[in-house]
Structures are given as C-alpha cells and as structure tokens.
Amino acid sequence: MEMALSRGLRCCQRVFSWIPVLIITAVVLWSYYAYVFELCLFTISNALEKAVYLLVFHVCFGMFSWTYWKSIFTPPATPCKKFQLSYSDKQRYEMEERPDAQKQILVEIAKKLPIFTRTQSGAIRFCDRCQVLKPDRCHHCSVCETCVLKMDHHCPWVNNCVGFSNYKFFLLFLAYSMLYCVFITATVLQYFLKFWVGDLPNGPAKFHILFLMFVALMFFVSLMFLFSYHCWLVAKNRSTLEAFSAPVFASGPDRNGFSLGLHKNLLQVFGEDRKLWFIPVFTSQGNGHYFPLRSQSSESHNPLLANEDMWDESDDGSEGSLVEDADPSVTIEMDD
C-alpha cells in the first residue's frame, strides 16, 4: 500500500513538474501568433518591412526554440561506473559492521579516483543514495533523483538539471531569449505607440500588440539579471551551488579553486572552436568527472589531465595511471 502511494506521488510530481514548461511554451506560441499574424500580416502594410521583420523574427524564434529544446531534453550527465561501488566492494562494505572499517573501504576506493574536493568537515564526499563517490563539482539532485556532474541548479522552467551536459545550452537559451525579447520590443514599439494614441483603428490586433510589448519587456528585464549573473559565474568558473558555498579542498575552502582565468574559463564551457560558441551543440571541454585546478598551472603538473585519454578508455575496471589523491587519514561522510 505504501509503495503504491509512493509511486502515485512520484507520478503526480512528474506531471506537475511540466507545468512551468507548458506555461513558457504557451506564452511563446501566443507571442508567435501575435507577432506573425496580428502585427506582420494584419497590421503592417509595407511589404518590405513585413518581409524583413518576418525573416529576422523566425531566425530569432528558431534559435530560441532550439536552445530551449536542448536545455529541456538533454539528460543530465551522471558519474560513470568508476565512481560506483563494484559488486565486491559493495558486498564488503555492507557486510562490514564497524563504521570506521566501512569508511576505510571507501577511502581505498577513492585513492584510485581523481577526487580533490571534500565536505565541509574535510571528508571525501559520498552519496549513500546513488552509492557513488562524488566527482568534483558533482551533487545529488533530489528532484531528478540522481547525482549530476558539475551541477549548477535544478531549473523548473526547463524541468531539468542544469549541469555539465547542458550548461552551454542553458546559457544560449538565456541569450537567445533576451535577443528574442529585444527584437520584439524594438519592432513593436512604433505600432504600440500608434495603438496607444489611437492612430490605428481598434481591433483584435490592438490587444495582442499592447500585451506583446509588456510581456517582452517584462521577460527581458528578468532574463537580463539572470543572464548577467550566469555570465559572472562563467567568468569566475563557478556554479550556482559553488557561489553560495565555496568548494572545499584538502587545504580548505577556496571559492576560486577551479578558476583558470577568464579565457580558459570560457573555453571550459564553450570549447576551443569559436565558430560553434553560439550554436547549440555540445563543445564543453572534458568529461565532467574532473576539472583542472587553479593551483595546477600546467598540464605537466596535472597528472589527471595528462592521463585523461587513458582514464576515459579504461572503463572496464582498470583505472589507468591516476593520481592517488585521497589521504587514508581522511574520513568519508555520507550525504543525506
């Protein structure tokens, strides 16, 4: 009975979680109708102006829709098998009754993994629900019910976790949303004023154009603050979670621990090919399991980066040549 009730609640939660997405979709579809039909086809009489407006509008609408779709339907990246407890390790861990011995088992596993961050108490981060040692910048999302690589936040407006796999898409979604609102505001303004002072006859188009102007301005102001904040985060190479709580390393908390300078920070999110920066295709550097640190100034001093290809390819249980980062004296702290 309790299991059936729990499943029913989870099902209802999944259904209701799509309501913000449906609201955004409804507003966008209405804006398309109001702009294309009520403004361009029924209000504007100049054929050249109408054609230019329709062409640019559809480009903005297409890029906005594409990035929004990618933000919604790109699944969050989760830790690979190397960070999960193997069957033998899990059996050994569960059969061990002494807490200190259990912690030592997990410490031995962590020594084979590129883990630099700690909990506030200095322990290696472990998710008891997912049964994984958390990679750097990875956090458990209670909504998605999984650990997410480089988790930034869970966004209800895209009904998805924003993290390593879709952070670039989310930034582009914010940018193209602003561009969409700016274009609508700039082109609707003169007709908004004409309807407002009565230079154009009253009709259905008046309501749509007046309301379209207010909605575009309202969304632009909201998006401007959010986009500016995320641009600052990218420049500092921080996630939203790291901005509120500085990542903790073996040496202590360091808010700038992952910052490599403005240029390299941008490359981590957008990649090295600048022609693809503004296209919603995945170009972020790395695999989300580890990130270069500010204290590691060159690849020669960073064995993780030097052995990145070897580590990626050895997914059959062999770890390759990895730095032994975890100190045996460090304890493990379970996540709730």
Secondary structure as the mmCIF struct_conf table of DSSP 4:
data_model
#
loop_
_struct_conf.conf_type_id
_struct_conf.id
_struct_conf.beg_label_comp_id
_struct_conf.beg_label_asym_id
_struct_conf.beg_label_seq_id
_struct_conf.end_label_comp_id
_struct_conf.end_label_asym_id
_struct_conf.end_label_seq_id
HELX_RH_AL_P HELX_RH_AL_P1 GLU A 2 PHE A 16
TURN_TY1_P TURN_TY1_P1 SER A 17 TRP A 18
HELX_RH_AL_P HELX_RH_AL_P2 ILE A 19 TYR A 33
HELX_RH_PI_P HELX_RH_PI_P1 ALA A 34 LEU A 41
TURN_TY1_P TURN_TY1_P2 PHE A 42 THR A 43
HELX_RH_AL_P HELX_RH_AL_P3 ALA A 47 PHE A 73
BEND BEND1 THR A 74 THR A 74
HELX_LH_PP_P HELX_LH_PP_P1 PRO A 75 ALA A 77
HELX_RH_3T_P HELX_RH_3T_P1 LYS A 81 PHE A 83
STRN STRN1 GLN A 84 GLN A 84
HELX_LH_PP_P HELX_LH_PP_P2 LEU A 85 SER A 86
HELX_RH_AL_P HELX_RH_AL_P4 TYR A 87 MET A 95
HELX_RH_AL_P HELX_RH_AL_P5 PRO A 99 ALA A 110
TURN_TY1_P TURN_TY1_P3 LYS A 111 LYS A 112
BEND BEND2 LEU A 113 LEU A 113
STRN STRN2 THR A 117 ARG A 118
TURN_TY1_P TURN_TY1_P4 GLN A 120 SER A 121
BEND BEND3 GLY A 122 GLY A 122
HELX_LH_PP_P HELX_LH_PP_P3 ALA A 123 ALA A 123
STRN STRN3 ILE A 124 CYS A 127
TURN_TY1_P TURN_TY1_P5 ASP A 128 GLN A 131
STRN STRN4 VAL A 132 LEU A 133
HELX_LH_PP_P HELX_LH_PP_P4 LYS A 134 PRO A 135
TURN_TY1_P TURN_TY1_P6 ASP A 136 ARG A 137
STRN STRN5 HIS A 139 CYS A 141
TURN_TY1_P TURN_TY1_P7 SER A 142 GLU A 145
STRN STRN6 THR A 146 VAL A 148
TURN_TY1_P TURN_TY1_P8 LEU A 149 LYS A 150
STRN STRN7 HIS A 153 CYS A 155
TURN_TY1_P TURN_TY1_P9 PRO A 156 ASN A 159
STRN STRN8 ASN A 160 VAL A 162
BEND BEND4 GLY A 163 GLY A 163
TURN_TY1_P TURN_TY1_P10 PHE A 164 ASN A 166
HELX_RH_AL_P HELX_RH_AL_P6 TYR A 167 VAL A 197
TURN_TY1_P TURN_TY1_P11 GLY A 198 GLY A 198
BEND BEND5 ASP A 199 LEU A 200
BEND BEND6 GLY A 203 GLY A 203
HELX_RH_AL_P HELX_RH_AL_P7 PRO A 204 LYS A 236
TURN_TY1_P TURN_TY1_P12 ASN A 237 ASN A 237
HELX_RH_AL_P HELX_RH_AL_P8 THR A 240 PHE A 244
BEND BEND7 SER A 245 SER A 245
STRN STRN9 VAL A 248 PHE A 249
TURN_TY1_P TURN_TY1_P13 ALA A 250 SER A 251
STRN STRN10 GLY A 252 PRO A 253
TURN_TY1_P TURN_TY1_P14 ARG A 255 PHE A 258
HELX_RH_AL_P HELX_RH_AL_P9 LEU A 262 PHE A 270
BEND BEND8 GLU A 272 GLU A 272
HELX_RH_3T_P HELX_RH_3T_P2 ARG A 274 LEU A 276
TURN_TY1_P TURN_TY1_P15 TRP A 277 PHE A 278
BEND BEND9 ILE A 279 VAL A 281
BEND BEND10 GLN A 285 GLY A 286
BEND BEND11 GLY A 288 HIS A 289
TURN_TY1_P TURN_TY1_P16 ARG A 294 SER A 295
BEND BEND12 SER A 298 SER A 298
HELX_RH_3T_P HELX_RH_3T_P3 GLU A 299 HIS A 301
HELX_RH_AL_P HELX_RH_AL_P10 PRO A 303 ALA A 306
TURN_TY1_P TURN_TY1_P17 ASN A 307 ASN A 307
HELX_RH_AL_P HELX_RH_AL_P11 GLU A 308 GLU A 313
TURN_TY1_P TURN_TY1_P18 ASP A 315 ASP A 316
BEND BEND13 GLY A 317 GLY A 317
BEND BEND14 SER A 321 SER A 321
TURN_TY1_P TURN_TY1_P19 PRO A 328 SER A 329
HELX_LH_PP_P HELX_LH_PP_P5 VAL A 330 THR A 331
STRN STRN11 ILE A 332 ASP A 335
#
